[in-house]
């Protein structure tokens, strides 16, 4: 098997790792492309192509995330991860972890972590990498990686809701909401919205339409839309104030 064929076979995994670390489809695609360039330029064939490529895309993603953090801190409005419509990587043994890790709630919680914590958490909790592999990928000792994993889990647990809703109930509620939204059923939407709900959207901090909507009369009693815009993709987070 040629290098190109090996890379293409592992590409879905590499993208999935990069996306969960970066929270951006475009940045994840760039990280994967940079990984290919490094792989192609390597003078020797690695013992384990999967380990080599996973480590390379992780290190690249950490560097990108560190620089992205500065931009996101200076971002006008709220920054949200870019939703992933279809995950190219499938692993039946870890299907639940993979599905949960691309939810908007999980990605927002991951934003609480440092780049190293996020990388270790993603490799360990989502993809099930062993600590020796993780240590090689992030260039830290196994003991340090274990501490990073503990801190990351603690930060993630601190941000989780006290009561976990049933997945099927969440999906049914979301389906009811979007059906009512598409059909313009104001009464149905009013029933599904809490009195103190806030809508926070993000599409690049460019267009002011969301900001204008914030100052306009409310469409539904007790609903305040707060939004900014983002250039690629879009996301929205519905949050309660109490």
Order of alpha helices (4+ residues) and beta strands (2+ residues): alpha-alpha-alpha-alpha-alpha-alpha-alpha-alpha-alpha-alpha-beta-alpha-beta-beta
